[in-house]
Amino acid sequence: MNNIQQRKKSNTFVTYENQYFYNINRRQTSSWLPKDFTERTLTKAIKKNIDRKRPSIDEVTLINGVPLFSWIELNVNELCNRRCIFCPRSGDYPNQNLHMDLELVDSIASQLVEVGFDGTINISGTGEALLTKQLVDLVKKFGDRELGIEIVTNGDKLTSSLIKNLYCSGLTQLVVSMYEGQEQIEYFNNLFTECGIDKKLYTLRDRWYDEDKDYGLLYTNRTGALGGELPDSEKRACYYPYYAIYIDWNGDILLCCQDSYNRTIILGNAYTKSLWDIWTSQKYFEYRKILKDGNRCKAPCSNCNANGMVFGANHAESW
Protein backbone atom coordinates (compact mmCIF):
# COMPACT_ATOMS: atom_id res chain seq x y z
CA MET A 1 0.00 0.00 0.00
CA ASN A 2 2.89 2.36 0.73
CA ASN A 3 4.51 2.01 -2.67
CA ILE A 4 2.99 2.41 -6.08
CA GLN A 5 4.50 -0.51 -7.94
CA GLN A 6 3.21 0.30 -11.37
CA ARG A 7 1.64 3.19 -13.21
CA LYS A 8 0.15 2.85 -16.64
CA LYS A 9 -2.07 4.67 -19.03
CA SER A 10 -4.30 2.07 -20.60
CA ASN A 11 -4.55 1.81 -24.35
CA THR A 12 -8.22 1.02 -23.95
CA PHE A 13 -10.17 4.13 -24.84
CA VAL A 14 -13.87 4.10 -25.58
CA THR A 15 -14.74 6.35 -28.49
CA TYR A 16 -16.90 9.43 -28.13
CA GLU A 17 -19.48 7.89 -30.42
CA ASN A 18 -19.89 4.80 -28.27
CA GLN A 19 -19.64 6.60 -24.94
CA TYR A 20 -21.77 9.64 -25.49
CA PHE A 21 -24.52 8.26 -27.66
CA TYR A 22 -24.76 4.74 -26.29
CA ASN A 23 -28.27 3.30 -26.59
CA ILE A 24 -29.87 6.50 -27.86
CA ASN A 25 -33.17 4.92 -28.80
CA ARG A 26 -33.92 2.93 -25.66
CA ARG A 27 -37.51 3.19 -24.47
CA GLN A 28 -38.49 5.48 -21.65
CA THR A 29 -38.69 3.41 -18.46
CA SER A 30 -40.28 5.63 -15.85
CA SER A 31 -43.21 7.93 -15.34
CA TRP A 32 -40.56 10.57 -14.77
CA LEU A 33 -39.27 9.92 -18.32
CA PRO A 34 -35.51 10.01 -17.69
CA LYS A 35 -33.41 10.91 -20.73
CA ASP A 36 -30.23 9.39 -22.10
CA PHE A 37 -27.19 10.70 -23.95
CA THR A 38 -28.25 12.09 -27.31
CA GLU A 39 -26.98 14.73 -29.70
CA ARG A 40 -29.64 17.04 -28.25
CA THR A 41 -28.93 16.50 -24.56
CA LEU A 42 -25.15 16.61 -24.89
CA THR A 43 -24.52 20.37 -24.99
CA LYS A 44 -21.20 22.02 -25.80
CA ALA A 45 -20.76 22.84 -22.12
CA ILE A 46 -21.23 19.19 -21.14
CA LYS A 47 -18.76 18.03 -23.79
CA LYS A 48 -16.23 20.60 -22.66
CA ASN A 49 -16.52 19.57 -19.02
CA ILE A 50 -16.23 15.86 -19.85
CA ASP A 51 -13.14 16.51 -21.98
CA ARG A 52 -11.64 18.60 -19.18
CA LYS A 53 -12.01 15.80 -16.65
CA ARG A 54 -11.05 12.87 -18.85
CA PRO A 55 -7.22 13.05 -18.66
CA SER A 56 -7.28 12.96 -14.86
CA ILE A 57 -9.98 10.31 -14.51
CA ASP A 58 -8.85 7.93 -17.24
CA GLU A 59 -5.25 7.60 -16.11
CA VAL A 60 -4.90 4.30 -14.25
CA THR A 61 -2.61 3.95 -11.24
CA LEU A 62 -1.96 0.38 -10.11
CA ILE A 63 -1.03 -0.55 -6.55
CA ASN A 64 0.08 -4.17 -6.30
CA GLY A 65 -1.85 -4.78 -9.51
CA VAL A 66 -5.06 -3.16 -8.25
CA PRO A 67 -6.36 0.00 -9.98
CA LEU A 68 -6.63 2.94 -7.60
CA PHE A 69 -9.64 5.23 -7.77
CA SER A 70 -8.97 8.39 -9.77
CA TRP A 71 -12.09 10.40 -8.85
CA ILE A 72 -13.27 11.17 -5.33
CA GLU A 73 -16.57 12.89 -4.75
CA LEU A 74 -17.07 14.50 -1.36
CA ASN A 75 -20.48 15.38 -0.01
CA VAL A 76 -19.36 17.98 2.53
CA ASN A 77 -22.77 19.23 3.70
CA GLU A 78 -26.50 18.59 3.56
CA LEU A 79 -27.67 22.12 2.75
CA CYS A 80 -28.81 23.80 -0.44
CA ASN A 81 -30.34 27.20 -1.14
CA ARG A 82 -32.18 25.97 -4.26
CA ARG A 83 -34.85 23.39 -5.07
CA CYS A 84 -34.19 22.48 -8.69
CA ILE A 85 -36.89 20.43 -10.42
CA PHE A 86 -34.37 17.82 -11.62
CA CYS A 87 -33.07 17.26 -8.07
CA PRO A 88 -34.63 15.17 -5.26
CA ARG A 89 -34.63 18.37 -3.20
CA SER A 90 -37.59 19.46 -5.31
CA GLY A 91 -39.50 16.79 -3.40
CA ASP A 92 -39.16 15.86 0.24
CA TYR A 93 -35.37 15.56 0.54
CA PRO A 94 -34.61 17.68 3.63
CA ASN A 95 -32.17 20.50 4.30
CA GLN A 96 -30.02 19.55 7.29
CA ASN A 97 -27.24 21.51 8.95
CA LEU A 98 -24.72 18.67 8.70
CA HIS A 99 -21.10 19.16 7.64
CA MET A 100 -18.00 17.06 7.08
CA ASP A 101 -15.56 17.38 9.97
CA LEU A 102 -12.10 18.79 9.28
CA GLU A 103 -10.58 15.88 11.19
CA LEU A 104 -12.03 13.49 8.65
CA VAL A 105 -10.90 15.69 5.76
CA ASP A 106 -7.35 15.72 7.14
CA SER A 107 -7.37 11.93 7.42
CA ILE A 108 -8.64 11.53 3.85
CA ALA A 109 -5.98 13.92 2.51
CA SER A 110 -3.21 12.08 4.38
CA GLN A 111 -4.34 8.72 3.03
CA LEU A 112 -4.41 10.04 -0.52
CA VAL A 113 -0.83 11.20 -0.24
CA GLU A 114 0.16 7.82 1.19
CA VAL A 115 -1.23 5.87 -1.79
CA GLY A 116 0.13 8.34 -4.35
CA PHE A 117 -3.26 9.59 -5.50
CA ASP A 118 -2.99 12.01 -8.45
CA GLY A 119 -6.60 12.13 -9.59
CA THR A 120 -9.25 14.70 -8.70
CA ILE A 121 -11.15 15.42 -5.50
CA ASN A 122 -14.57 16.82 -6.39
CA ILE A 123 -16.69 18.68 -3.84
CA SER A 124 -20.30 18.45 -4.94
CA GLY A 125 -22.62 15.78 -3.57
CA THR A 126 -26.16 16.49 -2.39
CA GLY A 127 -25.50 19.97 -0.95
CA GLU A 128 -24.37 23.36 -2.19
CA ALA A 129 -20.64 23.43 -1.56
CA LEU A 130 -20.42 27.13 -0.71
CA LEU A 131 -22.73 26.64 2.28
CA THR A 132 -20.12 24.43 3.93
CA LYS A 133 -18.69 25.49 7.29
CA GLN A 134 -14.94 26.10 7.12
CA LEU A 135 -14.90 25.51 3.37
CA VAL A 136 -11.65 27.40 2.84
CA ASP A 137 -9.95 25.39 5.60
CA LEU A 138 -11.31 22.20 4.08
CA VAL A 139 -9.86 23.03 0.66
CA LYS A 140 -6.55 23.93 2.28
CA LYS A 141 -6.23 20.41 3.74
CA PHE A 142 -5.93 19.13 0.17
CA GLY A 143 -4.19 22.16 -1.29
CA ASP A 144 -1.35 22.00 1.23
CA ARG A 145 -0.68 18.46 0.03
CA GLU A 146 -0.82 19.55 -3.64
CA LEU A 147 -3.83 17.37 -4.39
CA GLY A 148 -6.16 18.34 -7.23
CA ILE A 149 -9.36 19.75 -5.74
CA GLU A 150 -12.39 21.20 -7.48
CA ILE A 151 -15.74 22.59 -6.36
CA VAL A 152 -19.10 22.42 -8.11
CA THR A 153 -21.45 25.26 -7.15
CA ASN A 154 -24.54 27.13 -8.25
CA GLY A 155 -22.50 30.30 -7.76
CA ASP A 156 -25.15 32.12 -5.74
CA LYS A 157 -22.79 32.71 -2.81
CA LEU A 158 -19.67 33.49 -4.83
CA THR A 159 -17.84 36.70 -3.95
CA SER A 160 -14.47 38.10 -4.95
CA SER A 161 -13.03 37.51 -1.50
CA LEU A 162 -14.25 33.91 -1.37
CA ILE A 163 -12.86 33.16 -4.83
CA LYS A 164 -9.46 34.56 -3.88
CA ASN A 165 -9.38 32.67 -0.58
CA LEU A 166 -10.32 29.38 -2.20
CA TYR A 167 -7.66 29.58 -4.91
CA CYS A 168 -5.05 30.77 -2.41
CA SER A 169 -5.88 27.65 -0.38
CA GLY A 170 -5.09 25.38 -3.32
CA LEU A 171 -8.33 25.09 -5.29
CA THR A 172 -7.55 23.92 -8.82
CA GLN A 173 -10.96 24.29 -10.51
CA LEU A 174 -14.29 25.97 -9.77
CA VAL A 175 -17.28 24.68 -11.75
CA VAL A 176 -20.28 27.02 -11.79
CA SER A 177 -23.71 25.74 -12.85
CA MET A 178 -25.69 28.72 -14.14
CA TYR A 179 -29.46 28.42 -13.77
CA GLU A 180 -30.73 31.94 -14.44
CA GLY A 181 -29.80 32.74 -18.05
CA GLN A 182 -27.11 33.74 -20.53
CA GLU A 183 -26.48 37.03 -18.74
CA GLN A 184 -24.72 35.02 -16.04
CA ILE A 185 -21.86 34.22 -18.42
CA GLU A 186 -20.67 37.81 -18.52
CA TYR A 187 -21.28 38.27 -14.80
CA PHE A 188 -19.16 35.29 -13.74
CA ASN A 189 -16.44 35.94 -16.32
CA ASN A 190 -16.10 39.48 -14.97
CA LEU A 191 -16.05 38.20 -11.39
CA PHE A 192 -13.24 35.74 -12.07
CA THR A 193 -11.32 38.31 -14.13
CA GLU A 194 -11.47 40.77 -11.23
CA CYS A 195 -9.87 38.10 -9.05
CA GLY A 196 -7.12 37.41 -11.60
CA ILE A 197 -8.25 33.82 -12.20
CA ASP A 198 -7.27 32.32 -15.56
CA LYS A 199 -10.14 30.94 -17.67
CA LYS A 200 -8.55 27.49 -17.57
CA LEU A 201 -9.11 27.39 -13.81
CA TYR A 202 -12.89 27.70 -13.86
CA THR A 203 -15.78 26.25 -15.86
CA LEU A 204 -19.19 27.79 -16.57
CA ARG A 205 -22.02 25.35 -17.32
CA ASP A 206 -25.28 26.50 -18.90
CA ARG A 207 -28.11 24.96 -16.88
CA TRP A 208 -30.90 27.46 -17.48
CA TYR A 209 -32.87 25.33 -19.97
CA ASP A 210 -36.33 23.88 -19.42
CA GLU A 211 -37.42 20.25 -19.56
CA ASP A 212 -37.69 20.27 -23.37
CA LYS A 213 -33.92 20.73 -23.49
CA ASP A 214 -33.26 18.43 -20.52
CA TYR A 215 -32.29 21.36 -18.26
CA GLY A 216 -28.89 21.49 -19.96
CA LEU A 217 -27.62 18.41 -18.18
CA LEU A 218 -27.49 14.64 -18.38
CA TYR A 219 -29.88 13.80 -15.58
CA THR A 220 -30.75 10.41 -14.15
CA ASN A 221 -33.40 8.99 -11.84
CA ARG A 222 -30.88 8.90 -8.95
CA THR A 223 -31.63 5.22 -8.27
CA GLY A 224 -35.30 6.03 -7.81
CA ALA A 225 -35.01 9.23 -5.77
CA LEU A 226 -36.63 10.76 -8.86
CA GLY A 227 -39.32 8.92 -10.77
CA GLY A 228 -39.97 5.85 -8.66
CA GLU A 229 -39.31 2.27 -9.71
CA LEU A 230 -38.11 1.19 -13.16
CA PRO A 231 -40.21 -1.66 -14.58
CA ASP A 232 -37.02 -3.46 -15.63
CA SER A 233 -33.37 -3.00 -14.76
CA GLU A 234 -31.01 -1.60 -17.37
CA LYS A 235 -28.93 -4.12 -19.32
CA ARG A 236 -25.62 -2.31 -19.70
CA ALA A 237 -22.31 -1.96 -17.95
CA CYS A 238 -21.52 0.65 -15.33
CA TYR A 239 -17.98 1.74 -14.48
CA TYR A 240 -18.57 4.01 -11.46
CA PRO A 241 -17.24 1.46 -8.89
CA TYR A 242 -14.14 0.91 -11.00
CA TYR A 243 -12.76 4.45 -10.85
CA ALA A 244 -14.78 6.57 -8.40
CA ILE A 245 -15.32 6.69 -4.67
CA TYR A 246 -18.08 8.68 -2.95
CA ILE A 247 -17.59 9.88 0.63
CA ASP A 248 -20.59 11.21 2.52
CA TRP A 249 -20.40 14.02 5.09
CA ASN A 250 -20.26 11.48 7.98
CA GLY A 251 -17.53 9.33 6.43
CA ASP A 252 -19.79 6.70 4.89
CA ILE A 253 -18.54 5.31 1.58
CA LEU A 254 -21.46 4.85 -0.81
CA LEU A 255 -21.47 2.66 -3.89
CA CYS A 256 -21.60 5.68 -6.18
CA CYS A 257 -22.84 9.23 -6.60
CA GLN A 258 -26.08 8.08 -8.24
CA ASP A 259 -27.21 6.60 -4.91
CA SER A 260 -26.23 9.67 -2.89
CA TYR A 261 -29.83 10.55 -1.98
CA ASN A 262 -31.10 7.06 -1.12
CA ARG A 263 -27.86 5.74 0.42
CA THR A 264 -28.92 2.16 -0.25
CA ILE A 265 -25.48 0.59 0.08
CA ILE A 266 -22.79 1.68 2.56
CA LEU A 267 -19.49 -0.06 1.87
CA GLY A 268 -17.69 1.17 4.97
CA ASN A 269 -16.85 4.29 6.93
CA ALA A 270 -13.71 6.40 6.60
CA TYR A 271 -13.59 6.95 10.37
CA THR A 272 -13.15 3.26 11.08
CA LYS A 273 -11.46 1.86 7.95
CA SER A 274 -8.89 3.11 5.48
CA LEU A 275 -10.03 4.14 2.03
CA TRP A 276 -7.81 1.47 0.54
CA ASP A 277 -9.31 -1.31 2.68
CA ILE A 278 -12.82 -0.26 1.70
CA TRP A 279 -11.87 0.11 -1.96
CA THR A 280 -10.48 -3.44 -2.05
CA SER A 281 -13.25 -4.99 0.06
CA GLN A 282 -15.18 -8.04 -1.07
CA LYS A 283 -18.42 -6.10 -1.19
CA TYR A 284 -16.97 -3.64 -3.70
CA PHE A 285 -15.62 -6.52 -5.79
CA GLU A 286 -19.05 -8.17 -5.91
CA TYR A 287 -20.57 -5.10 -7.55
CA ARG A 288 -17.70 -4.63 -9.97
CA LYS A 289 -17.95 -8.22 -11.12
CA ILE A 290 -21.59 -8.03 -12.18
CA LEU A 291 -21.64 -4.42 -13.41
CA LYS A 292 -18.82 -5.00 -15.90
CA ASP A 293 -21.06 -7.58 -17.60
CA GLY A 294 -24.05 -5.22 -17.72
CA ASN A 295 -25.88 -7.02 -14.92
CA ARG A 296 -27.73 -4.50 -12.76
CA CYS A 297 -29.63 -7.07 -10.73
CA LYS A 298 -28.58 -5.84 -7.27
CA ALA A 299 -29.89 -2.74 -5.50
CA PRO A 300 -29.43 0.14 -6.01
CA CYS A 301 -28.26 -0.61 -9.57
CA SER A 302 -31.48 -2.44 -10.40
CA ASN A 303 -33.35 0.86 -10.18
CA CYS A 304 -30.75 3.09 -11.82
CA ASN A 305 -30.88 4.43 -15.38
CA ALA A 306 -27.51 6.22 -15.36
CA ASN A 307 -25.29 5.59 -18.37
CA GLY A 308 -22.29 4.74 -16.18
CA MET A 309 -19.92 4.53 -19.15
CA VAL A 310 -18.81 8.11 -19.61
CA PHE A 311 -15.58 7.41 -17.73
CA GLY A 312 -13.92 4.34 -16.30
CA ALA A 313 -13.38 2.06 -19.30
CA ASN A 314 -9.64 2.12 -18.69
CA HIS A 315 -10.10 1.14 -15.05
CA ALA A 316 -12.61 -1.59 -15.83
CA GLU A 317 -10.16 -3.08 -18.32
CA SER A 318 -7.40 -3.01 -15.70
CA TRP A 319 -9.27 -4.90 -12.98
C-alpha positions as CSV (number, residue, x, y, z in Angstrom):
1,M,0.0,0.0,0.0
2,N,2.9,2.4,0.7
3,N,4.5,2.0,-2.7
4,I,3.0,2.4,-6.1
5,Q,4.5,-0.5,-7.9
6,Q,3.2,0.3,-11.4
7,R,1.6,3.2,-13.2
8,K,0.2,2.8,-16.6
9,K,-2.1,4.7,-19.0
10,S,-4.3,2.1,-20.6
11,N,-4.5,1.8,-24.4
12,T,-8.2,1.0,-23.9
13,F,-10.2,4.1,-24.8
14,V,-13.9,4.1,-25.6
15,T,-14.7,6.4,-28.5
16,Y,-16.9,9.4,-28.1
17,E,-19.5,7.9,-30.4
18,N,-19.9,4.8,-28.3
19,Q,-19.6,6.6,-24.9
20,Y,-21.8,9.6,-25.5
21,F,-24.5,8.3,-27.7
22,Y,-24.8,4.7,-26.3
23,N,-28.3,3.3,-26.6
24,I,-29.9,6.5,-27.9
25,N,-33.2,4.9,-28.8
26,R,-33.9,2.9,-25.7
27,R,-37.5,3.2,-24.5
28,Q,-38.5,5.5,-21.6
29,T,-38.7,3.4,-18.5
30,S,-40.3,5.6,-15.9
31,S,-43.2,7.9,-15.3
32,W,-40.6,10.6,-14.8
33,L,-39.3,9.9,-18.3
34,P,-35.5,10.0,-17.7
35,K,-33.4,10.9,-20.7
36,D,-30.2,9.4,-22.1
37,F,-27.2,10.7,-23.9
38,T,-28.3,12.1,-27.3
39,E,-27.0,14.7,-29.7
40,R,-29.6,17.0,-28.3
41,T,-28.9,16.5,-24.6
42,L,-25.2,16.6,-24.9
43,T,-24.5,20.4,-25.0
44,K,-21.2,22.0,-25.8
45,A,-20.8,22.8,-22.1
46,I,-21.2,19.2,-21.1
47,K,-18.8,18.0,-23.8
48,K,-16.2,20.6,-22.7
49,N,-16.5,19.6,-19.0
50,I,-16.2,15.9,-19.9
51,D,-13.1,16.5,-22.0
52,R,-11.6,18.6,-19.2
53,K,-12.0,15.8,-16.6
54,R,-11.1,12.9,-18.9
55,P,-7.2,13.0,-18.7
56,S,-7.3,13.0,-14.9
57,I,-10.0,10.3,-14.5
58,D,-8.9,7.9,-17.2
59,E,-5.3,7.6,-16.1
60,V,-4.9,4.3,-14.3
61,T,-2.6,3.9,-11.2
62,L,-2.0,0.4,-10.1
63,I,-1.0,-0.5,-6.5
64,N,0.1,-4.2,-6.3
65,G,-1.8,-4.8,-9.5
66,V,-5.1,-3.2,-8.3
67,P,-6.4,0.0,-10.0
68,L,-6.6,2.9,-7.6
69,F,-9.6,5.2,-7.8
70,S,-9.0,8.4,-9.8
71,W,-12.1,10.4,-8.9
72,I,-13.3,11.2,-5.3
73,E,-16.6,12.9,-4.8
74,L,-17.1,14.5,-1.4
75,N,-20.5,15.4,0.0
76,V,-19.4,18.0,2.5
77,N,-22.8,19.2,3.7
78,E,-26.5,18.6,3.6
79,L,-27.7,22.1,2.8
80,C,-28.8,23.8,-0.4
81,N,-30.3,27.2,-1.1
82,R,-32.2,26.0,-4.3
83,R,-34.9,23.4,-5.1
84,C,-34.2,22.5,-8.7
85,I,-36.9,20.4,-10.4
86,F,-34.4,17.8,-11.6
87,C,-33.1,17.3,-8.1
88,P,-34.6,15.2,-5.3
89,R,-34.6,18.4,-3.2
90,S,-37.6,19.5,-5.3
91,G,-39.5,16.8,-3.4
92,D,-39.2,15.9,0.2
93,Y,-35.4,15.6,0.5
94,P,-34.6,17.7,3.6
95,N,-32.2,20.5,4.3
96,Q,-30.0,19.6,7.3
97,N,-27.2,21.5,9.0
98,L,-24.7,18.7,8.7
99,H,-21.1,19.2,7.6
100,M,-18.0,17.1,7.1
101,D,-15.6,17.4,10.0
102,L,-12.1,18.8,9.3
103,E,-10.6,15.9,11.2
104,L,-12.0,13.5,8.6
105,V,-10.9,15.7,5.8
106,D,-7.3,15.7,7.1
107,S,-7.4,11.9,7.4
108,I,-8.6,11.5,3.9
109,A,-6.0,13.9,2.5
110,S,-3.2,12.1,4.4
111,Q,-4.3,8.7,3.0
112,L,-4.4,10.0,-0.5
113,V,-0.8,11.2,-0.2
114,E,0.2,7.8,1.2
115,V,-1.2,5.9,-1.8
116,G,0.1,8.3,-4.3
117,F,-3.3,9.6,-5.5
118,D,-3.0,12.0,-8.4
119,G,-6.6,12.1,-9.6
120,T,-9.2,14.7,-8.7
121,I,-11.2,15.4,-5.5
122,N,-14.6,16.8,-6.4
123,I,-16.7,18.7,-3.8
124,S,-20.3,18.4,-4.9
125,G,-22.6,15.8,-3.6
126,T,-26.2,16.5,-2.4
127,G,-25.5,20.0,-1.0
128,E,-24.4,23.4,-2.2
129,A,-20.6,23.4,-1.6
130,L,-20.4,27.1,-0.7
131,L,-22.7,26.6,2.3
132,T,-20.1,24.4,3.9
133,K,-18.7,25.5,7.3
134,Q,-14.9,26.1,7.1
135,L,-14.9,25.5,3.4
136,V,-11.6,27.4,2.8
137,D,-9.9,25.4,5.6
138,L,-11.3,22.2,4.1
139,V,-9.9,23.0,0.7
140,K,-6.6,23.9,2.3
141,K,-6.2,20.4,3.7
142,F,-5.9,19.1,0.2
143,G,-4.2,22.2,-1.3
144,D,-1.3,22.0,1.2
145,R,-0.7,18.5,0.0
146,E,-0.8,19.6,-3.6
147,L,-3.8,17.4,-4.4
148,G,-6.2,18.3,-7.2
149,I,-9.4,19.8,-5.7
150,E,-12.4,21.2,-7.5
151,I,-15.7,22.6,-6.4
152,V,-19.1,22.4,-8.1
153,T,-21.5,25.3,-7.1
154,N,-24.5,27.1,-8.2
155,G,-22.5,30.3,-7.8
156,D,-25.2,32.1,-5.7
157,K,-22.8,32.7,-2.8
158,L,-19.7,33.5,-4.8
159,T,-17.8,36.7,-3.9
160,S,-14.5,38.1,-5.0
161,S,-13.0,37.5,-1.5
162,L,-14.2,33.9,-1.4
163,I,-12.9,33.2,-4.8
164,K,-9.5,34.6,-3.9
165,N,-9.4,32.7,-0.6
166,L,-10.3,29.4,-2.2
167,Y,-7.7,29.6,-4.9
168,C,-5.0,30.8,-2.4
169,S,-5.9,27.6,-0.4
170,G,-5.1,25.4,-3.3
171,L,-8.3,25.1,-5.3
172,T,-7.6,23.9,-8.8
173,Q,-11.0,24.3,-10.5
174,L,-14.3,26.0,-9.8
175,V,-17.3,24.7,-11.8
176,V,-20.3,27.0,-11.8
177,S,-23.7,25.7,-12.8
178,M,-25.7,28.7,-14.1
179,Y,-29.5,28.4,-13.8
180,E,-30.7,31.9,-14.4
181,G,-29.8,32.7,-18.0
182,Q,-27.1,33.7,-20.5
183,E,-26.5,37.0,-18.7
184,Q,-24.7,35.0,-16.0
185,I,-21.9,34.2,-18.4
186,E,-20.7,37.8,-18.5
187,Y,-21.3,38.3,-14.8
188,F,-19.2,35.3,-13.7
189,N,-16.4,35.9,-16.3
190,N,-16.1,39.5,-15.0
191,L,-16.1,38.2,-11.4
192,F,-13.2,35.7,-12.1
193,T,-11.3,38.3,-14.1
194,E,-11.5,40.8,-11.2
195,C,-9.9,38.1,-9.1
196,G,-7.1,37.4,-11.6
197,I,-8.2,33.8,-12.2
198,D,-7.3,32.3,-15.6
199,K,-10.1,30.9,-17.7
200,K,-8.5,27.5,-17.6
201,L,-9.1,27.4,-13.8
202,Y,-12.9,27.7,-13.9
203,T,-15.8,26.2,-15.9
204,L,-19.2,27.8,-16.6
205,R,-22.0,25.4,-17.3
206,D,-25.3,26.5,-18.9
207,R,-28.1,25.0,-16.9
208,W,-30.9,27.5,-17.5
209,Y,-32.9,25.3,-20.0
210,D,-36.3,23.9,-19.4
211,E,-37.4,20.3,-19.6
212,D,-37.7,20.3,-23.4
213,K,-33.9,20.7,-23.5
214,D,-33.3,18.4,-20.5
215,Y,-32.3,21.4,-18.3
216,G,-28.9,21.5,-20.0
217,L,-27.6,18.4,-18.2
218,L,-27.5,14.6,-18.4
219,Y,-29.9,13.8,-15.6
220,T,-30.8,10.4,-14.1
221,N,-33.4,9.0,-11.8
222,R,-30.9,8.9,-9.0
223,T,-31.6,5.2,-8.3
224,G,-35.3,6.0,-7.8
225,A,-35.0,9.2,-5.8
226,L,-36.6,10.8,-8.9
227,G,-39.3,8.9,-10.8
228,G,-40.0,5.9,-8.7
229,E,-39.3,2.3,-9.7
230,L,-38.1,1.2,-13.2
231,P,-40.2,-1.7,-14.6
232,D,-37.0,-3.5,-15.6
233,S,-33.4,-3.0,-14.8
234,E,-31.0,-1.6,-17.4
235,K,-28.9,-4.1,-19.3
236,R,-25.6,-2.3,-19.7
237,A,-22.3,-2.0,-17.9
238,C,-21.5,0.6,-15.3
239,Y,-18.0,1.7,-14.5
240,Y,-18.6,4.0,-11.5
241,P,-17.2,1.5,-8.9
242,Y,-14.1,0.9,-11.0
243,Y,-12.8,4.4,-10.9
244,A,-14.8,6.6,-8.4
245,I,-15.3,6.7,-4.7
246,Y,-18.1,8.7,-3.0
247,I,-17.6,9.9,0.6
248,D,-20.6,11.2,2.5
249,W,-20.4,14.0,5.1
250,N,-20.3,11.5,8.0
251,G,-17.5,9.3,6.4
252,D,-19.8,6.7,4.9
253,I,-18.5,5.3,1.6
254,L,-21.5,4.9,-0.8
255,L,-21.5,2.7,-3.9
256,C,-21.6,5.7,-6.2
257,C,-22.8,9.2,-6.6
258,Q,-26.1,8.1,-8.2
259,D,-27.2,6.6,-4.9
260,S,-26.2,9.7,-2.9
261,Y,-29.8,10.5,-2.0
262,N,-31.1,7.1,-1.1
263,R,-27.9,5.7,0.4
264,T,-28.9,2.2,-0.2
265,I,-25.5,0.6,0.1
266,I,-22.8,1.7,2.6
267,L,-19.5,-0.1,1.9
268,G,-17.7,1.2,5.0
269,N,-16.9,4.3,6.9
270,A,-13.7,6.4,6.6
271,Y,-13.6,7.0,10.4
272,T,-13.1,3.3,11.1
273,K,-11.5,1.9,8.0
274,S,-8.9,3.1,5.5
275,L,-10.0,4.1,2.0
276,W,-7.8,1.5,0.5
277,D,-9.3,-1.3,2.7
278,I,-12.8,-0.3,1.7
279,W,-11.9,0.1,-2.0
280,T,-10.5,-3.4,-2.0
281,S,-13.2,-5.0,0.1
282,Q,-15.2,-8.0,-1.1
283,K,-18.4,-6.1,-1.2
284,Y,-17.0,-3.6,-3.7
285,F,-15.6,-6.5,-5.8
286,E,-19.0,-8.2,-5.9
287,Y,-20.6,-5.1,-7.5
288,R,-17.7,-4.6,-10.0
289,K,-17.9,-8.2,-11.1
290,I,-21.6,-8.0,-12.2
291,L,-21.6,-4.4,-13.4
292,K,-18.8,-5.0,-15.9
293,D,-21.1,-7.6,-17.6
294,G,-24.0,-5.2,-17.7
295,N,-25.9,-7.0,-14.9
296,R,-27.7,-4.5,-12.8
297,C,-29.6,-7.1,-10.7
298,K,-28.6,-5.8,-7.3
299,A,-29.9,-2.7,-5.5
300,P,-29.4,0.1,-6.0
301,C,-28.3,-0.6,-9.6
302,S,-31.5,-2.4,-10.4
303,N,-33.3,0.9,-10.2
304,C,-30.7,3.1,-11.8
305,N,-30.9,4.4,-15.4
306,A,-27.5,6.2,-15.4
307,N,-25.3,5.6,-18.4
308,G,-22.3,4.7,-16.2
309,M,-19.9,4.5,-19.1
310,V,-18.8,8.1,-19.6
311,F,-15.6,7.4,-17.7
312,G,-13.9,4.3,-16.3
313,A,-13.4,2.1,-19.3
314,N,-9.6,2.1,-18.7
315,H,-10.1,1.1,-15.1
316,A,-12.6,-1.6,-15.8
317,E,-10.2,-3.1,-18.3
318,S,-7.4,-3.0,-15.7
319,W,-9.3,-4.9,-13.0
